[in-house]
């Protein structure tokens, strides 16, 4: 894997109910144990939802899933609890990767992509570089569902 191997790092936040077409924003702050590398998640739903518990956890590589061809920074599991995948219009994920890790692995900043495992394969998500500051590069990716996801 090669990234920060803080397996089990987890952040959980309860989102209030929201209406179809609305987006709920989950911001993750350092004091919330942000070893997961995710700073924001915005979930937009297609139908009204009840209160939902959203969790992000850094996990070990799935043992029954073939690893992607490129080097992986970390594996994440994002669980939207009571919001079924078919009720999710999109999920926007802001995440960070340390510049030191990129340099050590000779990976250009523009090569980072978030992948999502669906239908027995890894699918690249639309990912863009947003900022670089304080030894971290921030990216934003858009997904049609929540799990599992990895930084590459």
C-alpha positions in Angstrom: 0.0 0.0 0.0 2.6 2.5 1.0 0.6 5.4 2.4 -0.1 6.3 6.1 -1.1 2.9 7.4 -3.3 4.1 10.2 -5.9 1.3 9.8 -9.0 1.7 11.8 -8.9 5.5 11.8 -12.5 6.5 11.7 -14.8 9.5 11.6 -18.5 9.3 12.2 -21.0 12.2 11.9 -24.8 12.2 12.1 -26.6 14.2 9.3 -30.1 15.6 9.8 -32.9 14.6 7.5 -32.8 16.2 4.0 -35.1 16.6 1.0 -34.8 15.3 -2.5 -32.3 17.4 -4.5 -30.7 18.8 -1.3 -27.1 18.2 -0.4 -25.9 17.5 3.1 -22.3 18.6 3.8 -20.1 16.7 6.2 -17.0 18.5 7.2 -14.2 16.6 9.0 -12.0 18.6 11.3 -8.6 17.6 12.7 -10.0 17.3 16.2 -12.3 14.6 14.9 -9.4 12.2 14.3 -8.8 13.1 10.7 -6.3 10.4 10.0 -8.7 9.2 7.2 -7.5 12.0 4.9 -11.0 13.2 4.0 -11.9 16.8 4.7 -15.4 17.1 3.3 -18.2 14.9 1.9 -21.2 16.4 0.2 -24.1 13.9 -0.4 -26.9 14.9 -2.8 -30.0 12.7 -2.7 -32.7 12.0 -5.2 -35.4 11.4 -2.5 -36.0 12.6 1.0 -34.0 10.8 3.7 -34.2 10.4 7.4 -31.4 11.2 9.7 -28.3 9.3 8.7 -25.0 8.3 10.2 -22.1 8.7 7.8 -18.8 7.1 8.6 -15.4 7.2 6.9 -12.8 4.5 7.9 -9.3 3.8 6.7 -9.2 0.1 6.1 -6.7 -2.6 5.1 -6.8 -3.7 1.4 -9.8 -5.9 0.7 -8.4 -9.4 0.5 -11.0 -10.7 -2.0 -10.5 -7.8 -4.4 -7.7 -7.5 -6.9 -5.5 -4.4 -6.2 -5.4 -1.6 -8.8 -2.4 -1.5 -11.2 -1.0 1.7 -9.7 0.4 2.5 -6.2 -2.3 3.0 -3.6 -2.1 5.7 -0.9 -4.9 4.3 1.2 -8.2 2.3 1.2 -11.3 4.0 2.6 -14.7 2.7 3.4 -17.4 5.4 3.3 -20.7 4.3 4.7 -23.8 6.5 4.3 -25.8 4.4 6.8 -29.5 4.7 6.2 -29.1 6.3 2.7 -29.3 3.6 0.1 -27.0 3.9 -2.9 -30.0 4.2 -5.3 -31.1 7.3 -3.4 -27.7 9.0 -3.8 -27.4 11.3 -6.8 -23.8 12.1 -6.2 -21.1 12.3 -3.5 -18.4 14.9 -3.7 -15.3 14.0 -1.6 -12.5 16.4 -0.7 -9.4 14.5 0.4 -5.7 15.1 1.0 -2.4 13.4 0.1 0.9 14.4 1.7 3.3 16.0 -0.8 6.1 14.0 0.9 4.4 10.7 -0.1 4.0 11.9 -3.7 7.7 12.8 -3.8 8.8 9.6 -2.2 6.8 7.6 -4.7 7.6 9.8 -7.7 4.0 10.4 -8.4 3.0 13.7 -10.1 0.2 15.6 -8.3 -2.0 15.5 -11.4 -1.8 11.6 -11.4 -3.8 11.2 -8.2 -7.3 9.7 -8.7 -10.0 8.3 -6.4 -11.2 4.9 -7.4 -14.5 3.1 -6.4 -15.0 -0.6 -6.5 -18.2 -1.5 -8.3 -19.3 -4.6 -10.2 -16.0 -6.4 -9.5 -13.7 -3.7 -10.8 -12.1 -0.4 -9.8 -13.6 2.6 -11.6 -11.7 5.9 -11.7 -13.8 8.8 -10.4 -13.6 12.3 -11.8 -10.8 13.8 -9.6 -9.2 17.2 -9.7 -6.5 18.9 -7.8 -7.9 21.8 -5.7 -5.0 23.2 -3.6 -1.6 22.5 -2.2 -0.6 24.0 1.2 1.0 22.9 4.4 2.6 19.8 2.9 -0.7 18.5 1.7 -2.3 18.4 -1.7 -6.1 18.7 -1.7 -8.3 16.9 -4.3 -12.0 16.7 -5.1 -13.7 13.7 -6.6 -17.3 12.9 -7.6 -18.9 9.5 -7.1 -22.4 8.1 -7.7 -22.1 6.1 -4.5 -20.1 5.7 -1.3 -18.0 2.6 -1.0 -15.4 1.2 -1.1 -13.0 4.0 -2.2 -9.3 4.4 -2.3 -6.7 7.1 -3.0 -4.3 6.3 -5.8 
